[in-house]
Amino acid sequence: MGEEEKEPLIQNLQVVIRWSVRVLAILMVIVILLGVVDVGWTLYQMLLDKPRFVLTIPEILATFGAFMAVLIAIEIFINITIYLREDVIHVKIVVATALMAVARKVIILDMDKTGAAELLGLAALVITTSIAYWLVQMTPSFSVRFGQDTDAATKQDNP
């Protein structure tokens, strides 16, 4: 057992952090529920505006953006719950969430109001985030556990 695991201050701070993450999970569920209500309400209002039951392309794109925002919030909630269960941050899920956020930006992008520099920056962001996701996907998974007795682990591997 490592020295930091015996330290009462560190143990108490870890408890505070775990409770903070639980509070964040609860708050994220509230954000998701409010986002779903907002998407439903906005869609309802759009359908009742004249002409009724007709959505224009900008309205459809705005709706897609709202859907994607809720899906990104769900991905963040998944990140939080995995952290609570496993006490690790899964890079693949974080990068996938970032890729989804970039995709949302591309979907709702107003080409008439977007300059060339912003388009080039967004293109670079899409490419680099996609490459990062591909690299994470191709990298064999491994796990690093802190605080384990390395001698005991070595003895288990070499009987």
KEBAKOL-78573 format. One line per 4 residues: their letters; for each residue x, y, z of C-alpha. Coordinates in steps of 0.02 Angstrom, whole numbers, padded with zeros to 5 digits. Layout:
KEBAKOL-78573
a> X:Y:Z  ...
end
This chain:
KEBAKOL-78573
mgee> 00000:00000:00000  00073:00168:-00052  00109:00307:00071  -00021:00422:-00007
ekep> -00159:00293:00024  -00123:00295:00212  -00130:00484:00222  -00297:00534:00303
liqn> -00299:00704:00216  -00286:00624:00044  -00421:00497:00088  -00537:00635:00147
lqvv> -00503:00739:-00009  -00540:00587:-00119  -00708:00568:-00031  -00747:00751:-00066
irws> -00700:00728:-00249  -00808:00571:-00267  -00958:00663:-00191  -00925:00811:-00305
vrvl> -00929:00696:-00456  -01094:00622:-00394  -01167:00798:-00381  -01106:00834:-00558
ailm> -01193:00675:-00618  -01358:00731:-00539  -01340:00905:-00613  -01301:00831:-00784
vivi> -01461:00727:-00779  -01558:00887:-00740  -01473:00973:-00889  -01517:00825:-01002
llgv> -01700:00826:-00947  -01712:01014:-00972  -01630:00995:-01142  -01756:00863:-01194
vdvg> -01900:00974:-01136  -01824:01121:-01231  -01805:01020:-01392  -01985:00959:-01377
wtly> -02053:01133:-01340  -01954:01215:-01481  -02009:01083:-01605  -02190:01103:-01547
qmll> -02181:01291:-01572  -02101:01274:-01743  -02237:01155:-01800  -02376:01273:-01743
dkpr> -02303:01427:-01830  -02374:01467:-02000  -02365:01375:-02113  -02417:01239:-01990
fvlt> -02325:01072:-01987  -02191:01136:-02105  -02010:01158:-02054  -01889:01262:-02154
ipei> -01709:01206:-02180  -01641:01330:-02050  -01771:01266:-01924  -01721:01086:-01959
latf> -01537:01128:-01937  -01575:01219:-01774  -01671:01066:-01715  -01526:00953:-01761
gafm> -01410:01066:-01661  -01525:01055:-01509  -01532:00865:-01525  -01343:00856:-01537
avli> -01323:00967:-01383  -01429:00845:-01282  -01331:00697:-01352  -01168:00782:-01302
aiei> -01237:00807:-01126  -01279:00620:-01121  -01100:00579:-01175  -01033:00690:-01036
fini> -01147:00600:-00912  -01077:00434:-00973  -00901:00501:-00944  -00949:00549:-00767
tiyl> -01028:00380:-00727  -00880:00284:-00797  -00764:00390:-00690  -00870:00350:-00537
redv> -00868:00163:-00573  -00689:00139:-00626  -00597:00291:-00557  -00515:00319:-00728
ihvk> -00549:00434:-00873  -00577:00341:-01036  -00490:00441:-01170  -00590:00357:-01309
ivva> -00755:00418:-01239  -00688:00593:-01207  -00621:00606:-01386  -00785:00536:-01454
talm> -00879:00670:-01357  -00763:00804:-01428  -00791:00735:-01603  -00979:00742:-01576
avar> -00965:00924:-01519  -00865:00967:-01675  -00994:00876:-01783  -01131:00979:-01700
kvii> -01039:01139:-01744  -01022:01082:-01925  -01207:01036:-01935  -01270:01203:-01870
ldmd> -01140:01307:-01961  -01212:01455:-02056  -01106:01462:-02213  -01165:01638:-02254
ktga> -01094:01708:-02092  -00935:01603:-02084  -00769:01671:-02143  -00631:01575:-02230
aell> -00518:01577:-02077  -00655:01502:-01968  -00689:01368:-02099  -00505:01323:-02108
glaa> -00494:01315:-01919  -00648:01206:-01909  -00580:01092:-02046  -00417:01074:-01949
lvit> -00516:01035:-01792  -00619:00902:-01881  -00463:00821:-01954  -00361:00822:-01793
tsia> -00505:00761:-01686  -00541:00622:-01810  -00358:00571:-01812  -00355:00573:-01622
ywlv> -00508:00461:-01616  -00432:00342:-01745  -00268:00334:-01646  -00360:00298:-01484
qmtp> -00465:00166:-01573  -00309:00081:-01645  -00207:00086:-01484  -00217:-00074:-01382
sfsv> -00304:-00043:-01217  -00209:-00057:-01056  -00241:-00009:-00878  -00130:00073:-00750
rfgq> -00180:00049:-00570  -00102:00157:-00438  -00064:00101:-00261  -00046:-00085:-00297
dtda> 00097:-00184:-00225  00210:-00207:-00377  00307:-00350:-00296  00146:-00448:-00271
atkq> 00095:-00415:-00452  00267:-00473:-00513  00256:-00632:-00408  00085:-00669:-00483
dnp> 00153:-00650:-00660  00307:-00755:-00623  00258:-00900:-00509
end
